[in-house]
Amino acid sequence: METAKKQKVLILGGGFGGLKVALELSERPEFAVTVLSEHTDFRYYPTFYHTATGGLKAQSSIPADNILNKKVNFVLGSAKTLDRQHKTVIAGDGRKYHYDILVVSLGTVTNYFGIEGLKELSYGIKSLDEIARFKKHLHGQLTDERKPDLSYVIVGAGPTGIELAGSLPEYLRKIMAFHGIKRRAIHIDLIEAGPRLLPRSNPSISRSVRRRLRALGVSIHTKSAVQGQNADGLIVNGKPIRSHTVIWTAGMANNPFLKENGLPIGERGKVIVDDHLQAEPNIYVIGDNAGTKYSGLAQTALNDAVQLSKNLIRQVEGKPMLNYRSKMPVSVIPVGPNWAAVEWGKVHFAGFRGWLLRSAADWIAFHDYQPWWKATEQWMNEFGSQEECPTCSISAMHRPEF
C-alpha cells in the first residue's frame, strides 16, 4: 500500500506562535514541518525588562533545540521573498524552502516613526543585543565616568515601558552600591503620547499603575509627543529633557516581509485573514502579524497557533475547519518588586497577589512549550541574577540582599 505524501508545512518565525504550531503538527505523521527563524533561541519577551535590569539571560531565552523535537527541521535564516507560483520562500542567503502550507508568524520590528535621532541615539530592550548595549551603557557610566546619568527617560507607557520604569530605579541603586558610589537621587521620566498609561487596559488599571510608579519616584508625562533626540536629550512638546539615557519602548510595526511580498494589509498594518486565519490559499498568518482582535500579545499568538494547528489536522482528516474564536487575554503587568496589576475580564486588582499570579503565569507559559520539569527549571531562572560587569558580579556574591 502506497504511503500518503506528507504535507510540507513551512513556518516563518520561531516565536510564540511559530514554535507552538511546529510542536502541535510535528506529532502528526501527515506533516513534514520546517521552521525558518532568524534566531537559534525562543525569546520570552515578557521577562526582557527583568533581564535588562540584572536578571538572568536564560530567563528570557530558551534554545529552540530544547523545545522542538527531532521531527522538526529547524533552519536558521531570514525569509525574504515569497514565490506563490512555485510555493517557495527564498531566504536571505538564496536558499529556497518549499511548502504546501505556509504559516507566517514573524513578529514585529521597532518603529521610530521617522523621529530624528531616535534610531541612532536611543536605547531599547526589545532584543538581547539591545539589552546588552543598554546595560553596557549604564555600567560604562560608572566604570569610566564614576558617575551615573541621574536622569533617565523611558518613552512609551505600554507594558514594556511600565515594567522597565518599575524595575529601573532599584536596579540603578543596586549597581551604584556595587560600584561604591555614594547614593544620589535618581530621576526617571516616563513619556506617553496618549492621554493615559496602558491605553489598551481598563482605566482603573491605568490609575493603579500610575499611583504605583509615582510611589517608586517615577515622573509621568502623558499627552507628550516626542519630536526628536540629540546628544544632550529629548525634545518633548517643543521642550528639552536633558538625558544621555533615553530608552525607546514605544512603536512597533509589522514585519516588512508581509508588505514587501504583497500580503493583504488592513488596519493597524496587520494582515487581513479570514475565519480560519488564512490570508491567501494555503497561506496562514498568526500572532502579531494577523489582524485579529487581540493581536500583539503573546497569549493571542499562542491561541492562534493552537486553533490553526487543530484546523490543519482537521483538514487532513477530511473534516471541515472551525471558525477562529478570539480569546480575551489576561493582562498581568509587574511594576517594581513584588507588585503587579491584573486585568482578568471584569476582575481588576493589584499588589502582591498580582505578582504571584504573574509568576504562576510565567510557569504556565513555559509549560506550553516544555515538559513540566523543564518548565520548572526555566521558571527558576526568575530568581537568579547576571552581570557582565566584573565589579557587580563580585559584589553580588558578597551582598546577597541585593
N, C-alpha and C positions, 0 to 999 in steps of 0.2 A: 504494500500500500504506500502510495506516494505521500511524503510528509508535506504538509501545507507550508508555503513560503512564509517566513516571518516578516511582519511589517517593520520597516525601518523607521524608528522614532528618533528624530534629531531634536535635541533640546538645547536652545541657546540660552546660556546663563546658569551659573551654579549657586544661585541664591536660594531663598526660602521656597519659592515656587518650583524652580527647575529641579532641585535635588529631590523634592518630595515626589514629583511626577516620576522621576527616574527610579526612586525606591519602589513606588507602587507598581509600575509597569514591568520592572525587571523580574518580578516574582511570577510573571505570566510567560509561558513558552511561546505565545503568539507574537511577542515583540522582541526586536533587537534594538537596544537602547544605547544611544550615544549622547554624551553631554559635552558641549563645546563651551568652555569657560575661560575667561581671562585670568582667573586666579586658581591656584592649586588648593585653596582652602575655602571653607564656608565661613563667611563673615557674619557674626551675630551682632548686628548693628545696635540693638537695644542696650548693649553694655559698652559701646565705644566711649561714651562720656567717662565711664569709670576707668577704662584703660588709659584715657588721656589725662587722668588725674591720679596716676600711681598704681592702678590695678594691673593685674597680670595680662599680658598679651593673649595668653592661652584662654582667657575668659571670653575673648571676642573672636577667636579664630580656631576653627577645627579643621584639620586636614581632610580634604574630600575623601581620601582613601579610608579614613576612619568611619565614614558614613556609608559610602556606596559599597555594594558587594561586587564580586568579581564578574558578575554578569553584565555590568555596565561598562561601556567603553568610554572612559573619561579622557578628554583631549584638551590640552592647554592651547588656547588660541583665541583670536578675536574675529567675530563674524563681520564681514564687510559687504558682500554682495549676495542678493537673493536672485537665483535663476529659476523662475517659475516653470519655464518650458521644460527644463531638464530635471526639475525637482532637486536642485542642489544649492548649497550655501558655500560660497567661496570665502575662505579665511584670509586674514591679512598677509599670510605667508604664501598665498596662492593655492593651498591645498583645497580640494573640493570634498564636500560631505553630502552624500545623497540621502534623501528622505522619502518616505511615503506619507509620514505625518510630521509636521514641523510644529514645535512648541516654542514660542518666544517668551522668555522671561528674563530680560536683560537688565532690569532695574533702571535707575535714573543717573543723571550726571549733574554736577553743580552748575547752577545758572547765576551769573553775576549781573544779569540784566544790563550789560554794557556799561556799568558804572565805572568811571575812570579810576584806575589804581587798585581796585579790589583784588583782581586776579593776581597781580604781581606782589602786593604788599600784605594782604590779609592772610591769616592762618585758618585752617579748617581741621575738623576731626571726623571727616566722612570716609577716610580710608586709614589703614595702618601707617602708610607713608606720611600722610598729613599729620597724624598723631605724633609720629616720631619727630617731624620737623617742629611742631608746636612745642613739644617737651624740650627739645634741644634748645629752642629759643629761651624758654623760661629758665632753664638751668644755666644757659650761657650768660645771661644777665648777672647771675650770682657768681659764677666762677671767673668770668672775665672782667666784669664791671664792679663786682661786690655790692651791687645794689639792685633791688627789684624795680620793675617799672612803676609799681604802686597804683597805676591807672590802667585798667583793663576794660575793653569794650567788646561785648558779645552782641552780634546783630542777628535777630531772628528769635521770636518768642514762641516757636513751636516746641515740641517735646525735646529735641536735641539741645536747643538753646537754653531751655528751662533747666534741664538736667545738668548741663555744664555750669550754668550760673549758680546752681545749688551746691555743687561739689568743689568749684574752683577756690572759694575763699579758704576752706580748711586745707586744701592741698598747698596753696601758696604759703600759708602759715607754717605748714609742716616742713617744706623744703627750706624756708628761711631759717627755721630752727636747726635743721640738719647742717646748714652751712654756717651756723654760728653768727647769723646776722640778727642784730637787735630787732625785736618785734616792732613793726611800724604799721600804721593804718593802711589798709588796702582799699582801694576804691574800684568797684565794679559797676559798670553801666550796662543795662540790658536795653537794647533798642528794638522797637517793633513798629512797623509801618501801619499796622491796623489799630483799631480802637481799643483792643484788649489783648491780654495774653491768651495763648492757646485758642485761636479763633475757631477751631473746629470742635472745641469742647463746650460743655454747658457753662453758662456764665457763672454758676456757683463754684465750679472747679477753678475757673479763672480767678475768682476772688480769693479762694483759699490759697492758691499758689502765690498770688500777689502778696498776701499777708506773710506767708512763709518766707519768701525771698527778701522782703523788707526786714524781717526779723534776723535774717542772715547778713544784712548790711548791703544788699544789692539795690542800686538806684534804678528805677524803672521808667522808661520813656516810651509811651505809646503815641500813636499818630505822628511818628517821627520818621521822615524819609531820608535815607542815606543818598547823598549826591556825589560823593567822591571820597577818595582817600589819598593822602600824600605821606611823606616820610615822617611827619610830625603828628598825624592823627586822622580823624574822620570829619567830614563835613556833613552835618545833620541839620535839616531845616535851615540851611544857609549859615549855620554857626559851627565853629570848630570845636571838636572834643579832642584834647591832646592825649595821645597814647601811642606807644610803639607796639602795642599788642592788641590788634583787632582780630576777633575770631568771627568768621562768617559762617553762620549755621542756617541762613535763610536761602531760599531759592533753589529749587530742583527742577530740572527739565527732563522730558522723556529721552530715552537713549536715541541718538541721532540715526542709528541703523534703521529705525522704523520709517521715518520721513524720507530718508535718502533712498529707500527701496520701495517707496510708493504704497505703503500700507495705509488704509483709510484712517485719517486723523480727524478726531472730533473735538469737542470741548476740552479745555484744560490740556490740550496737546496729547491726549490719550487716543489709543487705537479703538475704533468702533468695532464692537464684537456683537454677535447675535446671542440668542438664548443658550447657546452651547459653548460660548467663549470662542467662537470661530470668526475670524476676520475675513478669510477667503477660503475657498475649497482646500481642505487638508492643512490649513494654517491656523493655529490656535494661539491666542495671546492671553497671558495671565499676569497676575501681580501688578506691580507698579505701572506696567505698560498698557494695561487694559482700562478702558473707560467704564469700569464698573462703579457701583455706588460708593464703596469704601476703599477704593484703590489708593495705594500709597502706604498701606500699613502691612506689617509682617503677617498679622493674623489673616488678613484678606488674601495675601499671596498663598498662604497655606490652605485656606478654604478653597480658593480657585483650583489649586493643584489636586486636592482630594476629589473635588467634583469632576474635574476634567478626566482624571485617571479612571474614575468609575464609569464615566460615559464612554471612554475609548475601549474599556473592557466590555461594556455592554454592546458596543458596536461590533466587535469581533465575535461576540456570541450571538449575533443576529437579533439583538433586542434594540428597541428604539431608545434614543438618548433622552435623558431627563432634562428639563429646563433648569438653568442656573438659578440658584437662590442666594442672594446676598445675605451676609450674616453680620449683624452689628458687632464690632469688636469691643472687647473690654479694654478700657484705657487705664493704665496704671503708670503714673509718672513720678519717679523719685525726685525729691528736691532736698538735697543735703542728707546728712546722716540719719538713718532710721526713720525716714518720713517719706510718704508717697501719697499722691492724690489719686482717688479711684473713681471712675465713671463706669458703672455697670448697668446699662439701661437707665432706668429711673432712679437707681440707687447711687448716691454720691457720698463719699466720706474721705477723710484724710487723716494722716498721722501714722503712728507705729503699726496699726493694723494694715494700713495700705502698704507699708514697706514689707510686712510679712507676706502679703498677697503677691507682691511683685517678685519676691524671692521664690515663692512657690511657682509662679507663672514661668519664671526662667527655667526651672527644673522641668516643667511640663513641656516647654518648647524644645529643650534638648532631647527629651524623651520622644518627641515626634520624629526624630531623626536617628536616635540611637537606642540600644537596649538600656534597661534601667540602670545597670551598673556603670555603663559608660556615661550615661546622662548624669548620674550622681557624681562621678569623678569630674566631669566638666563643670557641674554646678559648684563644686567645692572650690574652684578657682576664684570664686567671688571673694573669698576671704584672704587671698594672698596679695602681695604687692610686688612691684617690679620697677626698678630704675636702672637706666644705663649709666647714670651719673655715679661714679665710684664713691663719692662723699656720702650721697644719700643711701646707697646700698649698705655701706658700713654702719652709718648712723642708725638705720632702721633695725639692724641686728641688736644694737645696744639700747635702743629706745622703743621697745615694742608698744608703748602706749600710743604711738602714732600709727 
